[in-house]
Amino acid sequence: MAMTQNTTVDEPGITSHTPYGPLDANALNLPNCITVSRLVLSFVLFAMISYGGLWISSAVVFAIAAATDAVDGYLARRYGMVTTLGRILDPFVDKIIVCGAFIFLLAANNPAAGVLSGIGPWMTLVVIGREMFITGLRSILEQQGKDFSASMSGKIKMVVQCFAVEASLLSLSPALPSSGVHV
């Protein structure tokens, strides 16, 4: 994935291309603003899960936030607005919303009250452990100048995790029929 380039003229007839820094004027573009909105939505989601009872609304907020992940990446690539900040912020926000949702849904489990999210400690541990490992690996490889952009398998993993969170949120709603399957 190519970064947005800054073209400068060093001498007449000679131009050089340098990547924009993480916090230059181009970092405040539409895709990065959409990513920041996903971060804000994640905190709204966590508050709704903590409050309890707003399961369908929580599922809608999560679905909107998850959809912004596809939109910001598409816009950044399609219109050449990929920035260093976006390459750092997008996967960070993905981790916040997915890992945070798993943590908050795990905390929402209250067997005495009949509230079971279907998210167990082992699931939460696997998701967070994998994300920590991939983040470390990504930083090592990118420090060596190697590209470690999201692969198709990583995108599929994100979709599966999003479906798991959605299913868990919807399973908590008393307004929807429950399958009775709990992990």
C-alpha positions as CSV (number, residue, x, y, z in Angstrom):
1,M,0.0,0.0,0.0
2,A,1.6,3.3,-1.1
3,M,1.7,6.2,1.2
4,T,0.6,9.7,0.1
5,Q,3.7,11.5,-1.2
6,N,4.9,15.0,-0.8
7,T,6.5,16.3,-4.0
8,T,9.2,19.0,-3.5
9,V,11.5,20.7,-6.0
10,D,15.0,20.6,-4.5
11,E,16.7,22.2,-7.6
12,P,15.3,23.3,-10.9
13,G,14.2,20.2,-12.8
14,I,14.8,17.8,-9.9
15,T,11.9,16.6,-7.8
16,S,12.0,14.3,-4.8
17,H,9.2,12.4,-3.2
18,T,9.0,11.9,0.6
19,P,6.2,10.3,2.6
20,Y,4.0,12.6,4.6
21,G,4.6,12.5,8.3
22,P,2.0,11.1,10.7
23,L,0.7,14.5,11.8
24,D,0.9,16.8,8.8
25,A,-2.0,18.8,7.3
26,N,-2.9,15.8,5.0
27,A,-3.5,13.6,8.1
28,L,-6.7,15.4,8.8
29,N,-8.5,13.9,5.8
30,L,-11.9,12.2,5.5
31,P,-10.7,8.6,5.9
32,N,-8.8,9.4,9.1
33,C,-11.8,11.4,10.5
34,I,-14.0,8.4,9.8
35,T,-11.5,6.2,11.7
36,V,-11.6,8.6,14.7
37,S,-15.4,8.4,14.6
38,R,-15.1,4.7,14.9
39,L,-13.0,5.2,18.0
40,V,-15.6,7.5,19.5
41,L,-18.3,4.9,18.6
42,S,-16.4,2.2,20.4
43,F,-16.5,4.2,23.7
44,V,-20.2,4.8,23.2
45,L,-20.6,1.0,22.6
46,F,-18.7,0.1,25.8
47,A,-20.8,2.5,27.8
48,M,-24.0,0.9,26.4
49,I,-22.8,-2.6,27.1
50,S,-21.8,-1.6,30.7
51,Y,-25.2,0.0,31.2
52,G,-26.9,-3.2,30.0
53,G,-30.3,-3.8,28.4
54,L,-29.5,-1.8,25.3
55,W,-28.5,-4.8,23.3
56,I,-30.2,-4.1,20.0
57,S,-29.0,-0.5,20.1
58,S,-25.5,-1.7,21.0
59,A,-25.6,-4.1,18.0
60,V,-26.6,-1.2,15.7
61,V,-23.8,1.0,17.0
62,F,-21.3,-1.8,16.6
63,A,-22.5,-2.5,13.0
64,I,-22.1,1.2,12.1
65,A,-18.7,1.3,13.6
66,A,-17.6,-1.9,11.8
67,A,-18.9,-0.6,8.5
68,T,-16.8,2.5,8.9
69,D,-13.7,0.2,8.9
70,A,-14.5,-0.7,5.3
71,V,-15.4,2.8,4.2
72,D,-12.3,4.6,5.5
73,G,-9.9,2.1,3.9
74,Y,-11.8,2.2,0.6
75,L,-11.8,6.0,0.5
76,A,-8.1,6.3,1.5
77,R,-7.0,3.8,-1.3
78,R,-9.5,5.0,-3.9
79,Y,-8.7,8.7,-3.6
80,G,-5.0,8.5,-2.7
81,M,-5.4,9.7,0.9
82,V,-3.4,7.0,2.6
83,T,-1.3,8.5,5.4
84,T,1.1,7.3,8.0
85,L,-1.4,8.3,10.7
86,G,-4.1,6.3,9.0
87,R,-1.8,3.2,8.7
88,I,-1.2,3.4,12.4
89,L,-4.6,4.6,13.6
90,D,-6.9,2.2,11.6
91,P,-5.5,-1.1,13.0
92,F,-5.2,0.4,16.5
93,V,-8.9,1.4,16.4
94,D,-9.9,-2.0,15.1
95,K,-8.2,-3.6,18.0
96,I,-9.8,-1.2,20.5
97,I,-13.3,-1.9,19.3
98,V,-13.0,-5.7,18.8
99,C,-10.9,-6.4,21.9
100,G,-13.0,-3.9,24.0
101,A,-16.2,-5.5,22.8
102,F,-15.0,-9.0,23.8
103,I,-13.9,-7.6,27.3
104,F,-17.1,-5.8,27.9
105,L,-19.2,-8.7,26.8
106,L,-17.2,-11.0,29.0
107,A,-17.9,-8.7,31.9
108,A,-21.6,-8.5,31.0
109,N,-21.9,-12.2,31.8
110,N,-24.0,-12.6,34.9
111,P,-25.4,-16.2,35.3
112,A,-27.3,-15.3,38.4
113,A,-29.3,-12.8,36.5
114,G,-29.6,-15.0,33.4
115,V,-27.3,-12.8,31.3
116,L,-24.9,-14.8,29.3
117,S,-23.2,-13.2,26.3
118,G,-21.8,-16.4,24.9
119,I,-18.3,-14.8,25.2
120,G,-16.0,-16.9,27.4
121,P,-12.7,-16.0,29.0
122,W,-10.8,-18.3,26.5
123,M,-12.3,-16.5,23.5
124,T,-11.3,-13.1,24.9
125,L,-7.8,-14.3,25.7
126,V,-7.3,-15.8,22.2
127,V,-8.5,-12.6,20.5
128,I,-6.4,-10.3,22.6
129,G,-3.3,-12.6,22.4
130,R,-3.5,-12.8,18.7
131,E,-3.9,-9.1,18.3
132,M,-0.9,-8.4,20.5
133,F,1.2,-10.9,18.6
134,I,0.3,-9.5,15.2
135,T,0.9,-5.9,16.4
136,G,4.4,-6.8,17.6
137,L,5.1,-8.7,14.4
138,R,3.8,-5.8,12.3
139,S,6.0,-3.3,14.1
140,I,9.1,-5.4,13.7
141,L,8.5,-6.0,10.0
142,E,7.7,-2.4,9.2
143,Q,10.7,-1.2,11.2
144,Q,12.8,-3.3,8.8
145,G,11.0,-1.6,5.9
146,K,8.8,-4.5,5.0
147,D,5.2,-4.0,4.2
148,F,2.8,-5.7,6.5
149,S,-0.5,-4.4,5.3
150,A,-3.7,-6.3,6.0
151,S,-4.1,-9.6,4.1
152,M,-7.3,-11.2,3.0
153,S,-7.1,-13.6,5.9
154,G,-6.8,-10.7,8.3
155,K,-9.9,-9.1,6.7
156,I,-11.8,-12.4,7.0
157,K,-10.8,-12.7,10.6
158,M,-12.2,-9.2,11.3
159,V,-15.5,-10.0,9.6
160,V,-15.8,-13.3,11.7
161,Q,-15.0,-11.4,14.9
162,C,-17.6,-8.7,14.0
163,F,-20.2,-11.4,13.4
164,A,-19.4,-12.9,16.8
165,V,-19.8,-9.6,18.6
166,E,-23.1,-8.9,16.7
167,A,-24.4,-12.3,17.5
168,S,-23.5,-12.0,21.1
169,L,-25.1,-8.5,21.5
170,L,-28.3,-9.7,19.8
171,S,-28.4,-12.9,21.9
172,L,-28.6,-10.8,25.0
173,S,-31.8,-9.0,23.9
174,P,-34.9,-10.4,25.5
175,A,-36.9,-9.1,22.5
176,L,-35.2,-11.7,20.2
177,P,-35.6,-15.4,20.5
178,S,-32.5,-17.1,22.0
179,S,-31.1,-20.4,20.8
180,G,-30.0,-21.3,24.3
181,V,-26.4,-21.9,23.2
182,H,-23.8,-20.5,25.6
183,V,-20.1,-20.9,25.7
